[in-house]
Amino acid sequence: MNTMTNIPQPTEAPMLTTYDARDLIREGSQICILLDGQQYFLRITRAGKLILTK
């Protein structure tokens, strides 16, 4: 027997706050981000990629 089920339709994603990485990293190529006392480093590579390390 073939029954149709209700498949939820995708909803519109909520608006996210957006930051340009080059605005965050104004001088140089790396910044330090703190989260719960832990340091993370966000770096823009020469190839224009982002790397986040602890």
PDB file of N, CA, C, O and CB in Angstrom:
ATOM      1  N   MET A   1       0.835  -1.176   0.000  1.00  0.00           N
ATOM      2  CA  MET A   1       0.000   0.000   0.000  1.00  0.00           C
ATOM      3  C   MET A   1       0.883   1.244   0.000  1.00  0.00           C
ATOM      4  O   MET A   1       1.826   1.343   0.785  1.00  0.00           O
ATOM      5  CB  MET A   1      -0.952  -0.004   1.211  1.00  0.00           C
ATOM      6  N   ASN A   2       0.584   2.163  -0.857  1.00  0.00           N
ATOM      7  CA  ASN A   2       1.368   3.371  -1.007  1.00  0.00           C
ATOM      8  C   ASN A   2       0.700   4.504  -0.239  1.00  0.00           C
ATOM      9  O   ASN A   2      -0.380   4.957  -0.620  1.00  0.00           O
ATOM     10  CB  ASN A   2       1.536   3.737  -2.496  1.00  0.00           C
ATOM     11  N   THR A   3       1.330   4.965   0.835  1.00  0.00           N
ATOM     12  CA  THR A   3       0.768   6.082   1.593  1.00  0.00           C
ATOM     13  C   THR A   3       1.708   7.263   1.512  1.00  0.00           C
ATOM     14  O   THR A   3       2.928   7.102   1.491  1.00  0.00           O
ATOM     15  CB  THR A   3       0.513   5.689   3.065  1.00  0.00           C
ATOM     16  N   MET A   4       1.139   8.433   1.467  1.00  0.00           N
ATOM     17  CA  MET A   4       1.960   9.644   1.434  1.00  0.00           C
ATOM     18  C   MET A   4       2.212  10.107   2.856  1.00  0.00           C
ATOM     19  O   MET A   4       1.310  10.118   3.694  1.00  0.00           O
ATOM     20  CB  MET A   4       1.277  10.768   0.603  1.00  0.00           C
ATOM     21  N   THR A   5       3.428  10.480   3.106  1.00  0.00           N
ATOM     22  CA  THR A   5       3.763  11.009   4.428  1.00  0.00           C
ATOM     23  C   THR A   5       4.057  12.486   4.299  1.00  0.00           C
ATOM     24  O   THR A   5       4.451  12.967   3.237  1.00  0.00           O
ATOM     25  CB  THR A   5       4.972  10.259   5.052  1.00  0.00           C
ATOM     26  N   ASN A   6       3.863  13.191   5.380  1.00  0.00           N
ATOM     27  CA  ASN A   6       4.170  14.616   5.390  1.00  0.00           C
ATOM     28  C   ASN A   6       5.668  14.803   5.582  1.00  0.00           C
ATOM     29  O   ASN A   6       6.216  14.465   6.632  1.00  0.00           O
ATOM     30  CB  ASN A   6       3.374  15.351   6.502  1.00  0.00           C
ATOM     31  N   ILE A   7       6.313  15.335   4.575  1.00  0.00           N
ATOM     32  CA  ILE A   7       7.737  15.624   4.659  1.00  0.00           C
ATOM     33  C   ILE A   7       7.869  17.110   4.961  1.00  0.00           C
ATOM     34  O   ILE A   7       7.355  17.947   4.219  1.00  0.00           O
ATOM     35  CB  ILE A   7       8.496  15.228   3.333  1.00  0.00           C
ATOM     36  N   PRO A   8       8.568  17.440   6.067  1.00  0.00           N
ATOM     37  CA  PRO A   8       8.689  18.859   6.400  1.00  0.00           C
ATOM     38  C   PRO A   8       9.425  19.612   5.302  1.00  0.00           C
ATOM     39  O   PRO A   8      10.428  19.137   4.770  1.00  0.00           O
ATOM     40  CB  PRO A   8       9.414  19.037   7.737  1.00  0.00           C
ATOM     41  N   GLN A   9       8.919  20.780   4.974  1.00  0.00           N
ATOM     42  CA  GLN A   9       9.533  21.631   3.963  1.00  0.00           C
ATOM     43  C   GLN A   9      10.649  22.441   4.617  1.00  0.00           C
ATOM     44  O   GLN A   9      10.535  22.850   5.773  1.00  0.00           O
ATOM     45  CB  GLN A   9       8.477  22.567   3.298  1.00  0.00           C
ATOM     46  N   PRO A  10      11.729  22.669   3.868  1.00  0.00           N
ATOM     47  CA  PRO A  10      12.809  23.482   4.445  1.00  0.00           C
ATOM     48  C   PRO A  10      12.304  24.882   4.763  1.00  0.00           C
ATOM     49  O   PRO A  10      11.525  25.468   4.012  1.00  0.00           O
ATOM     50  CB  PRO A  10      14.015  23.557   3.480  1.00  0.00           C
ATOM     51  N   THR A  11      12.760  25.394   5.879  1.00  0.00           N
ATOM     52  CA  THR A  11      12.371  26.745   6.273  1.00  0.00           C
ATOM     53  C   THR A  11      13.513  27.702   5.972  1.00  0.00           C
ATOM     54  O   THR A  11      14.661  27.286   5.815  1.00  0.00           O
ATOM     55  CB  THR A  11      11.989  26.802   7.776  1.00  0.00           C
ATOM     56  N   GLU A  12      13.199  28.945   5.895  1.00  0.00           N
ATOM     57  CA  GLU A  12      14.216  29.945   5.628  1.00  0.00           C
ATOM     58  C   GLU A  12      15.156  30.034   6.822  1.00  0.00           C
ATOM     59  O   GLU A  12      14.712  30.054   7.970  1.00  0.00           O
ATOM     60  CB  GLU A  12      13.577  31.319   5.327  1.00  0.00           C
ATOM     61  N   ALA A  13      16.453  30.086   6.548  1.00  0.00           N
ATOM     62  CA  ALA A  13      17.449  30.160   7.614  1.00  0.00           C
ATOM     63  C   ALA A  13      17.370  31.524   8.302  1.00  0.00           C
ATOM     64  O   ALA A  13      17.134  32.539   7.647  1.00  0.00           O
ATOM     65  CB  ALA A  13      18.875  29.912   7.054  1.00  0.00           C
ATOM     66  N   PRO A  14      17.568  31.545   9.620  1.00  0.00           N
ATOM     67  CA  PRO A  14      17.549  32.834  10.320  1.00  0.00           C
ATOM     68  C   PRO A  14      18.746  33.684   9.879  1.00  0.00           C
ATOM     69  O   PRO A  14      19.784  33.154   9.484  1.00  0.00           O
ATOM     70  CB  PRO A  14      17.569  32.624  11.866  1.00  0.00           C
ATOM     71  N   MET A  15      18.586  34.983   9.951  1.00  0.00           N
ATOM     72  CA  MET A  15      19.674  35.893   9.598  1.00  0.00           C
ATOM     73  C   MET A  15      20.825  35.716  10.579  1.00  0.00           C
ATOM     74  O   MET A  15      20.621  35.704  11.792  1.00  0.00           O
ATOM     75  CB  MET A  15      19.186  37.365   9.591  1.00  0.00           C
ATOM     76  N   LEU A  16      22.013  35.581  10.055  1.00  0.00           N
ATOM     77  CA  LEU A  16      23.200  35.438  10.889  1.00  0.00           C
ATOM     78  C   LEU A  16      23.995  36.737  10.866  1.00  0.00           C
ATOM     79  O   LEU A  16      24.072  37.413   9.840  1.00  0.00           O
ATOM     80  CB  LEU A  16      24.074  34.251  10.411  1.00  0.00           C
ATOM     81  N   THR A  17      24.579  37.075  12.000  1.00  0.00           N
ATOM     82  CA  THR A  17      25.487  38.204  12.024  1.00  0.00           C
ATOM     83  C   THR A  17      26.701  37.829  11.191  1.00  0.00           C
ATOM     84  O   THR A  17      27.286  36.764  11.386  1.00  0.00           O
ATOM     85  CB  THR A  17      25.889  38.591  13.484  1.00  0.00           C
ATOM     86  N   THR A  18      27.079  38.695  10.267  1.00  0.00           N
ATOM     87  CA  THR A  18      28.176  38.392   9.354  1.00  0.00           C
ATOM     88  C   THR A  18      29.313  39.384   9.553  1.00  0.00           C
ATOM     89  O   THR A  18      29.094  40.593   9.628  1.00  0.00           O
ATOM     90  CB  THR A  18      27.691  38.415   7.893  1.00  0.00           C
ATOM     91  N   TYR A  19      30.527  38.859   9.637  1.00  0.00           N
ATOM     92  CA  TYR A  19      31.724  39.675   9.763  1.00  0.00           C
ATOM     93  C   TYR A  19      32.648  39.356   8.599  1.00  0.00           C
ATOM     94  O   TYR A  19      32.797  38.195   8.219  1.00  0.00           O
ATOM     95  CB  TYR A  19      32.433  39.430  11.126  1.00  0.00           C
ATOM     96  N   ASP A  20      33.261  40.371   8.039  1.00  0.00           N
ATOM     97  CA  ASP A  20      34.276  40.163   7.019  1.00  0.00           C
ATOM     98  C   ASP A  20      35.582  39.859   7.745  1.00  0.00           C
ATOM     99  O   ASP A  20      36.004  40.635   8.602  1.00  0.00           O
ATOM    100  CB  ASP A  20      34.414  41.416   6.069  1.00  0.00           C
ATOM    101  N   ALA A  21      36.220  38.754   7.420  1.00  0.00           N
ATOM    102  CA  ALA A  21      37.440  38.336   8.110  1.00  0.00           C
ATOM    103  C   ALA A  21      38.522  39.400   8.015  1.00  0.00           C
ATOM    104  O   ALA A  21      39.296  39.584   8.954  1.00  0.00           O
ATOM    105  CB  ALA A  21      37.954  37.021   7.534  1.00  0.00           C
ATOM    106  N   ARG A  22      38.580  40.097   6.895  1.00  0.00           N
ATOM    107  CA  ARG A  22      39.610  41.136   6.737  1.00  0.00           C
ATOM    108  C   ARG A  22      39.328  42.338   7.645  1.00  0.00           C
ATOM    109  O   ARG A  22      40.253  43.064   8.008  1.00  0.00           O
ATOM    110  CB  ARG A  22      39.688  41.594   5.265  1.00  0.00           C
ATOM    111  N   ASP A  23      38.062  42.555   8.013  1.00  0.00           N
ATOM    112  CA  ASP A  23      37.744  43.600   8.984  1.00  0.00           C
ATOM    113  C   ASP A  23      38.156  43.168  10.390  1.00  0.00           C
ATOM    114  O   ASP A  23      38.592  43.993  11.192  1.00  0.00           O
ATOM    115  CB  ASP A  23      36.239  43.933   8.947  1.00  0.00           C
ATOM    116  N   LEU A  24      38.020  41.877  10.687  1.00  0.00           N
ATOM    117  CA  LEU A  24      38.434  41.370  12.000  1.00  0.00           C
ATOM    118  C   LEU A  24      39.952  41.383  12.141  1.00  0.00           C
ATOM    119  O   LEU A  24      40.488  41.720  13.197  1.00  0.00           O
ATOM    120  CB  LEU A  24      37.900  39.947  12.219  1.00  0.00           C
ATOM    121  N   ILE A  25      40.631  41.012  11.063  1.00  0.00           N
ATOM    122  CA  ILE A  25      42.093  40.947  11.072  1.00  0.00           C
ATOM    123  C   ILE A  25      42.593  42.183  10.323  1.00  0.00           C
ATOM    124  O   ILE A  25      42.977  42.100   9.156  1.00  0.00           O
ATOM    125  CB  ILE A  25      42.632  39.600  10.410  1.00  0.00           C
ATOM    126  N   ARG A  26      42.584  43.311  10.997  1.00  0.00           N
ATOM    127  CA  ARG A  26      42.894  44.590  10.336  1.00  0.00           C
ATOM    128  C   ARG A  26      44.369  44.748  10.042  1.00  0.00           C
ATOM    129  O   ARG A  26      44.743  45.209   8.963  1.00  0.00           O
ATOM    130  CB  ARG A  26      42.431  45.746  11.191  1.00  0.00           C
ATOM    131  N   GLU A  27      45.207  44.372  10.984  1.00  0.00           N
ATOM    132  CA  GLU A  27      46.655  44.503  10.795  1.00  0.00           C
ATOM    133  C   GLU A  27      47.269  43.122  10.907  1.00  0.00           C
ATOM    134  O   GLU A  27      46.934  42.361  11.814  1.00  0.00           O
ATOM    135  CB  GLU A  27      47.288  45.486  11.839  1.00  0.00           C
ATOM    136  N   GLY A  28      48.147  42.802  10.009  1.00  0.00           N
ATOM    137  CA  GLY A  28      48.768  41.485  10.026  1.00  0.00           C
ATOM    138  C   GLY A  28      47.865  40.464   9.374  1.00  0.00           C
ATOM    139  O   GLY A  28      47.053  40.791   8.509  1.00  0.00           O
ATOM    140  N   SER A  29      48.018  39.211   9.802  1.00  0.00           N
ATOM    141  CA  SER A  29      47.230  38.142   9.184  1.00  0.00           C
ATOM    142  C   SER A  29      46.610  37.207  10.216  1.00  0.00           C
ATOM    143  O   SER A  29      46.091  36.152   9.853  1.00  0.00           O
ATOM    144  CB  SER A  29      48.097  37.343   8.232  1.00  0.00           C
ATOM    145  N   GLN A  30      46.653  37.578  11.506  1.00  0.00           N
ATOM    146  CA  GLN A  30      46.172  36.671  12.545  1.00  0.00           C
ATOM    147  C   GLN A  30      45.582  37.450  13.713  1.00  0.00           C
ATOM    148  O   GLN A  30      46.056  38.533  14.055  1.00  0.00           O
ATOM    149  CB  GLN A  30      47.306  35.764  13.035  1.00  0.00           C
ATOM    150  N   ILE A  31      44.530  36.878  14.325  1.00  0.00           N
ATOM    151  CA  ILE A  31      43.975  37.434  15.561  1.00  0.00           C
ATOM    152  C   ILE A  31      43.782  36.307  16.565  1.00  0.00           C
ATOM    153  O   ILE A  31      43.755  35.130  16.205  1.00  0.00           O
ATOM    154  CB  ILE A  31      42.627  38.174  15.294  1.00  0.00           C
ATOM    155  N   CYS A  32      43.649  36.690  17.824  1.00  0.00           N
ATOM    156  CA  CYS A  32      43.372  35.741  18.893  1.00  0.00           C
ATOM    157  C   CYS A  32      41.912  35.915  19.299  1.00  0.00           C
ATOM    158  O   CYS A  32      41.444  37.033  19.516  1.00  0.00           O
ATOM    159  CB  CYS A  32      44.336  35.950  20.115  1.00  0.00           C
ATOM    160  N   ILE A  33      41.196  34.787  19.401  1.00  0.00           N
ATOM    161  CA  ILE A  33      39.791  34.793  19.822  1.00  0.00           C
ATOM    162  C   ILE A  33      39.706  33.995  21.114  1.00  0.00           C
ATOM    163  O   ILE A  33      40.209  32.873  21.186  1.00  0.00           O
ATOM    164  CB  ILE A  33      38.839  34.191  18.710  1.00  0.00           C
ATOM    165  N   LEU A  34      39.072  34.567  22.135  1.00  0.00           N
ATOM    166  CA  LEU A  34      38.906  33.876  23.415  1.00  0.00           C
ATOM    167  C   LEU A  34      37.513  33.290  23.522  1.00  0.00           C
ATOM    168  O   LEU A  34      36.523  33.938  23.181  1.00  0.00           O
ATOM    169  CB  LEU A  34      39.171  34.830  24.589  1.00  0.00           C
ATOM    170  N   LEU A  35      37.445  32.047  24.003  1.00  0.00           N
ATOM    171  CA  LEU A  35      36.173  31.380  24.264  1.00  0.00           C
ATOM    172  C   LEU A  35      36.322  30.567  25.539  1.00  0.00           C
ATOM    173  O   LEU A  35      37.086  29.603  25.582  1.00  0.00           O
ATOM    174  CB  LEU A  35      35.742  30.474  23.063  1.00  0.00           C
ATOM    175  N   ASP A  36      35.596  30.952  26.567  1.00  0.00           N
ATOM    176  CA  ASP A  36      35.643  30.253  27.855  1.00  0.00           C
ATOM    177  C   ASP A  36      37.072  30.081  28.364  1.00  0.00           C
ATOM    178  O   ASP A  36      37.439  29.017  28.862  1.00  0.00           O
ATOM    179  CB  ASP A  36      34.975  28.890  27.734  1.00  0.00           C
ATOM    180  N   GLY A  37      37.869  31.134  28.234  1.00  0.00           N
ATOM    181  CA  GLY A  37      39.241  31.103  28.739  1.00  0.00           C
ATOM    182  C   GLY A  37      40.228  30.399  27.822  1.00  0.00           C
ATOM    183  O   GLY A  37      41.418  30.348  28.134  1.00  0.00           O
ATOM    184  N   GLN A  38      39.777  29.863  26.714  1.00  0.00           N
ATOM    185  CA  GLN A  38      40.660  29.179  25.759  1.00  0.00           C
ATOM    186  C   GLN A  38      41.002  30.145  24.626  1.00  0.00           C
ATOM    187  O   GLN A  38      40.148  30.903  24.168  1.00  0.00           O
ATOM    188  CB  GLN A  38      39.988  27.875  25.196  1.00  0.00           C
ATOM    189  N   GLN A  39      42.256  30.110  24.180  1.00  0.00           N
ATOM    190  CA  GLN A  39      42.693  30.948  23.082  1.00  0.00           C
ATOM    191  C   GLN A  39      42.618  30.179  21.762  1.00  0.00           C
ATOM    192  O   GLN A  39      43.061  29.035  21.668  1.00  0.00           O
ATOM    193  CB  GLN A  39      44.119  31.454  23.332  1.00  0.00           C
ATOM    194  N   TYR A  40      42.054  30.824  20.757  1.00  0.00           N
ATOM    195  CA  TYR A  40      42.012  30.286  19.399  1.00  0.00           C
ATOM    196  C   TYR A  40      42.605  31.346  18.489  1.00  0.00           C
ATOM    197  O   TYR A  40      42.455  32.542  18.735  1.00  0.00           O
ATOM    198  CB  TYR A  40      40.544  29.901  18.961  1.00  0.00           C
ATOM    199  N   PHE A  41      43.276  30.905  17.440  1.00  0.00           N
ATOM    200  CA  PHE A  41      43.918  31.834  16.520  1.00  0.00           C
ATOM    201  C   PHE A  41      43.298  31.685  15.144  1.00  0.00           C
ATOM    202  O   PHE A  41      43.250  30.592  14.579  1.00  0.00           O
ATOM    203  CB  PHE A  41      45.443  31.594  16.461  1.00  0.00           C
ATOM    204  N   LEU A  42      42.824  32.801  14.617  1.00  0.00           N
ATOM    205  CA  LEU A  42      42.240  32.839  13.286  1.00  0.00           C
ATOM    206  C   LEU A  42      43.252  33.508  12.372  1.00  0.00           C
ATOM    207  O   LEU A  42      43.702  34.625  12.629  1.00  0.00           O
ATOM    208  CB  LEU A  42      40.862  33.595  13.274  1.00  0.00           C
ATOM    209  N   ARG A  43      43.605  32.801  11.292  1.00  0.00           N
ATOM    210  CA  ARG A  43      44.662  33.280  10.406  1.00  0.00           C
ATOM    211  C   ARG A  43      44.197  33.238   8.964  1.00  0.00           C
ATOM    212  O   ARG A  43      43.515  32.302   8.546  1.00  0.00           O
ATOM    213  CB  ARG A  43      45.937  32.446  10.579  1.00  0.00           C
ATOM    214  N   ILE A  44      44.573  34.261   8.206  1.00  0.00           N
ATOM    215  CA  ILE A  44      44.335  34.271   6.767  1.00  0.00           C
ATOM    216  C   ILE A  44      45.638  33.834   6.098  1.00  0.00           C
ATOM    217  O   ILE A  44      46.682  34.449   6.312  1.00  0.00           O
ATOM    218  CB  ILE A  44      43.866  35.699   6.260  1.00  0.00           C
ATOM    219  N   THR A  45      45.580  32.780   5.292  1.00  0.00           N
ATOM    220  CA  THR A  45      46.776  32.280   4.621  1.00  0.00           C
ATOM    221  C   THR A  45      47.086  33.130   3.393  1.00  0.00           C
ATOM    222  O   THR A  45      46.275  33.961   2.984  1.00  0.00           O
ATOM    223  CB  THR A  45      46.598  30.801   4.220  1.00  0.00           C
ATOM    224  N   ARG A  46      48.257  32.918   2.813  1.00  0.00           N
ATOM    225  CA  ARG A  46      48.634  33.636   1.589  1.00  0.00           C
ATOM    226  C   ARG A  46      47.681  33.318   0.451  1.00  0.00           C
ATOM    227  O   ARG A  46      47.482  34.131  -0.452  1.00  0.00           O
ATOM    228  CB  ARG A  46      50.066  33.287   1.180  1.00  0.00           C
ATOM    229  N   ALA A  47      47.091  32.124   0.500  1.00  0.00           N
ATOM    230  CA  ALA A  47      46.141  31.710  -0.549  1.00  0.00           C
ATOM    231  C   ALA A  47      44.738  32.259  -0.304  1.00  0.00           C
ATOM    232  O   ALA A  47      43.826  31.998  -1.088  1.00  0.00           O
ATOM    233  CB  ALA A  47      46.084  30.184  -0.634  1.00  0.00           C
ATOM    234  N   GLY A  48      44.555  33.027   0.792  1.00  0.00           N
ATOM    235  CA  GLY A  48      43.249  33.621   1.072  1.00  0.00           C
ATOM    236  C   GLY A  48      42.297  32.691   1.788  1.00  0.00           C
ATOM    237  O   GLY A  48      41.091  32.935   1.783  1.00  0.00           O
ATOM    238  N   LYS A  49      42.796  31.629   2.404  1.00  0.00           N
ATOM    239  CA  LYS A  49      41.969  30.699   3.177  1.00  0.00           C
ATOM    240  C   LYS A  49      42.009  31.075   4.644  1.00  0.00           C
ATOM    241  O   LYS A  49      42.945  31.731   5.100  1.00  0.00           O
ATOM    242  CB  LYS A  49      42.443  29.242   2.982  1.00  0.00           C
ATOM    243  N   LEU A  50      40.982  30.654   5.389  1.00  0.00           N
ATOM    244  CA  LEU A  50      40.950  30.883   6.837  1.00  0.00           C
ATOM    245  C   LEU A  50      41.317  29.602   7.570  1.00  0.00           C
ATOM    246  O   LEU A  50      40.863  28.516   7.210  1.00  0.00           O
ATOM    247  CB  LEU A  50      39.554  31.383   7.288  1.00  0.00           C
ATOM    248  N   ILE A  51      42.146  29.738   8.603  1.00  0.00           N
ATOM    249  CA  ILE A  51      42.508  28.596   9.444  1.00  0.00           C
ATOM    250  C   ILE A  51      42.279  29.006  10.889  1.00  0.00           C
ATOM    251  O   ILE A  51      42.757  30.052  11.326  1.00  0.00           O
ATOM    252  CB  ILE A  51      44.001  28.143   9.206  1.00  0.00           C
ATOM    253  N   LEU A  52      41.547  28.181  11.633  1.00  0.00           N
ATOM    254  CA  LEU A  52      41.300  28.400  13.059  1.00  0.00           C
ATOM    255  C   LEU A  52      42.025  27.302  13.822  1.00  0.00           C
ATOM    256  O   LEU A  52      41.748  26.120  13.619  1.00  0.00           O
ATOM    257  CB  LEU A  52      39.760  28.406  13.391  1.00  0.00           C
ATOM    258  N   THR A  53      42.959  27.685  14.707  1.00  0.00           N
ATOM    259  CA  THR A  53      43.708  26.710  15.481  1.00  0.00           C
ATOM    260  C   THR A  53      43.619  27.060  16.962  1.00  0.00           C
ATOM    261  O   THR A  53      43.313  28.194  17.333  1.00  0.00           O
ATOM    262  CB  THR A  53      45.181  26.652  15.018  1.00  0.00           C
ATOM    263  N   LYS A  54      43.888  26.078  17.785  1.00  0.00           N
ATOM    264  CA  LYS A  54      43.864  26.262  19.228  1.00  0.00           C
ATOM    265  C   LYS A  54      45.276  26.452  19.726  1.00  0.00           C
ATOM    266  O   LYS A  54      45.489  26.625  20.926  1.00  0.00           O
ATOM    267  CB  LYS A  54      43.193  25.070  19.933  1.00  0.00           C
TER     268      LYS A  54
END
